[in-house]
Amino acid sequence: MGRAKTVERKPAAPARIGAPHLAAALALAVLAIYWQVGGFAFVNFDDDLYVTANQQVRRGLTPEGIAWAFSAWDYIYWHPLAFLSHMLDVSLFGLDAGFHHLTSALLHAASSALLLLALFRMTGALWRSGAVAALFALHPLRVESVAWVAERKDVLSGLFCILTLIAYERWARRSGPRWAWLLCGALALMSKPMLVTLPFVLMLVDEWPLRRAEPLWRRTIEKAPLFAMAMGVSIVTYFGQVKFGAAREMAHVPIATRLANAAVSYIHYLAKTFWPNPLAVFYPYREDIPWVWALSSALALAVLSAGALWMRTRRPYLFTGWFWFVGMLVPTIGIVQVGAQSMADRCSYLASIGLFTALVWWAAELPWSPRAMGAVSGVVLTAFAAVSWIQIGYWRDGATLFAHAVEVTRDNALAQHNLGFALAERGDHQAAIPHLREAVRLKPEYFQGSYNLGRSLAALGRRDEALAAFDRAVEQKPDYAEAQYARATTLTQLGRAREAEAAWRTALAMPLDPAYAAEGHNSLGILLGQKGDYPSARAEFERALQLRPDLQPARQNLRMIQSMVK
């Protein structure tokens, strides 16, 4: 592929404060408001899937773990670099949650500083670039991506995305190799599949600020390797989500409802950009969106998009910025619905850069003095930083996070469940039960909610109620091994021996953790021994000891059976 033509840019105006100094100051500001995460815990929302209960990650960075990270295409997403970063954290810090949080904060600080440098290199406008980078760095919508360990993929993909922009700008200026931006783009895609939009972003950057003169076909062909990688990642991600089950829950939602939700969500993202309150970790999906909202949202999007197209020549930053924002949200806007959320703050992490760029460049052309513009910028950034500080605090632990989500949203079954679960993990089962009941009321098919409600009821000795909850869980999901195990345990405790024996046989036929399976075989052996079936009881005790040789109750029971058989 031929070298891009030289692209001219405006010379940077002399400044007493250079871009590197401003970038360093911005990175320090990010760390100042995010440093509190060093004392935070993991939360009970995907942190287990990515770190705390992920056996590959818990072993740290190992050859087996590296191979797994690149081959686990059906585990949530295919994002090997995100898993490798978690493994590296475990190797360095163990399971100390504070250090895992601080790693994400450092990555966000680095991305913020590099964004300033990237925009400055492309435009030559230091203070405008600084304003965009500061809005990106300090806005409250960024908190979810940074303060949530499971969203390491956001901050990592963001870093490689911005490095791609820097490498691409160097290549377009004829001062860097083509392989550099292709490599950075590949690393971004391996950090989070949402970056499938990256080649389209580069096409927008060609329009402005690079103003490349090559024909559209040439600019498209030169990005063919990146387009091919994006297509491959899209296919792998879709089939991986289907196999993992993330796409199954919302498969029933009609396409018209998805389009309505997408239109309304775009407007919500815009609204929360200007007024970031309230923010929550999870926004429930609404299938009853009023047609007036959907239609007016779609109309507003059409008008804004038409306006950006109309201004493409006179104010090209509006064209690039707006379609950067719209385009980067496409993979997560819900047209292909994955998960039960209507929108998510984290999805705006990189999309917001385009919107901020359009707003800052437009504001800079308004007829006001530099002093007035500086004052307004200072007030806005200070306000955003203050709100971010408060919002970060909600991520201290699962109970705090989901208590806030319950407070600021309505009919939020997931938030109710996760709050109840977090309280139960603290041992406060009495406080957990109302939230777990509410989760099941809002979503009767919520089998995890029924199971965890049963656990809390059982912990308080309310076994009949617990059994009813476990019955609902296994009715909704018959292959739910943990619920079948809990049901068998409760029936045993209630003295319903015949039902308990059948329940144990069902539970033990399912994949269980060996430690739990050993306990189950021991319990089944006791029931069989009590009814005089000593050979079968002996076999169960022996099986328990095979699974867990240190299980003393099973060993004692085996000795007792052996003495009785003699």
C-alpha positions, 0 to 999 in steps of 0.5 A: 500500500502506498504512503499517505500524502503529506497532511498539513496542520496548523502550526501550534501557537507558542505557549508558556505551558507545553503539551507534555506539561498539561498532559502530566497535570491532567494525569495527576488530576485523574489520579487525585480523584481516583486514588480512593479506589485503592481502598475498595473491594471487588463487587459482586457483579462480574468481578468473580467471572473475571478475577475472583472466581476465575481459576485461570486468572487466579493462578496469575500469569502462566503459560497455561493461562496465556493459552487459555486467554487466547482460546477462550472465545466463548467466555463472555467476550474474546478479549485476551489482553484484558484477561492477561492484564488481570492475570498480571495483576494477580501475579503482582498483587494477589487478590488485593482488590485495591491494587487491581483498582489502581491499575485501572486508574493508572490506565485511565490517567495514561489514556487521558494524557495521551488523548491530549497529546494525540489531539494536539498533534492532529490539530495544533490547538493545545487548549482545545485539545486539553479541554477535550482530554479533561472532559474525557478524564474527569466526566462522571460517566467515566467512573463505571469504566475505571472504578469497576475491575471487571471493566478493565477491558474499557480502560485497556482498549481505550489506551490502545485506541488512543495509541492507534490514533497517535501512530496513525497520525504519524503515518499520515504525516509521513513520520511513522510506519503503517504497521504501528497503527495496525498493531495498536488497532489489533491490540485494541480489538484484543482488549475489547470487541467494541473497538470493531468501530475503530477503522470507521473512526480512522475514516472520520479522522481522515476527514478532520482533523487530518484532511487527507486528500486521497480518494475515499477508495484508497483510504478504505483499502489501506485500512482493509487489514483492520476492517478484516480484524474487526469483522473476525472479532465481530463474528467470534464475539457474537457466537461466543455470546450466544454460546455463553448465554449472554444473548439468550435472555433478551432474544424474545425482544422484537426488533421494533422494541430494540430500535426504540430503545436504541433511539431513546438510549442515544438521547439518554447518553447525550442528556447524561453527558450534560447532566450526569445525574443520576448514574447507576451500575445497571439500567433495567431494560424497558419493553414498554417505551412510549412511542412518542419517546421513541419517535421523538428520539429518532427524529432528534437523532435524524436532525442532529445527524443531518446537521452534522452532514450539512456542516461537513465542509464548513465545520468538519469537526461537527461531522467527525465528532458527532459520527464518532459518538454515534458510530462507536455506540453502535455495537452496544446500543442494543440493536443486537441485544446482549444482556438485560440492560437498556444502556450502560455508562461504560459504553460511552467511554470512548464514544464521548471523545467525539462528542466532546471534540465537537462541543469544544471546537464549536464553543471555541468559535463562539463570540466570547473572550478567552477569559470567559471561556476559561472561567466557564471551562474551569467551573464545568470541569470542577463540577464534573470532578466533584460529581465523579468523586462522589460517584466513585465512592459508590463503588466501595463495595457491592452493598454500597454500589447496589444500594445506590442503584436501587435508590436511583432506578425503579423496578431494578431486579438485578440491583435488588438481587445483587444488593441482597446477595452482598448483604447476605455475604456480610452475614446480614441475612435479615436485611438481605431477604426483602431485597431478594424477595423484591428481585423475585417479585419483579422477575419471577423467572429469576432463578438465581434470585430464588436460590439466594433467597432460599440460602438466606432463609435457610441461614435464619433457620426458616427451612420450609420457606427456604425449601419453597425458594429452592423448589422455584429455582430448580423449577425454573432451571432444572440443571441448576446444580447449586440449587439442587444441592441446597434443596437436597440439604434442606430436605435432609434437615427437615427429616424428609428422608425419602424425598431427600434421597431422591434429591441427592441422587439428582444433585450428585448427577450434576457437575458440582465442586468436588468438595460439595460433591463429597459432602453430598455423597456423605449425606446420601450415605447416611440416609441409606445407612439409616434405612439399612442399605449398608452396601450402598451407604458404604459405596457413598462414603467411599466415593466421598473419600475419593473426592475429599480424603480429609473429610473426617465425617465420611471416614468415621461413617465408613468405619461405622458401616464396616463394623456393622457389616462385619 
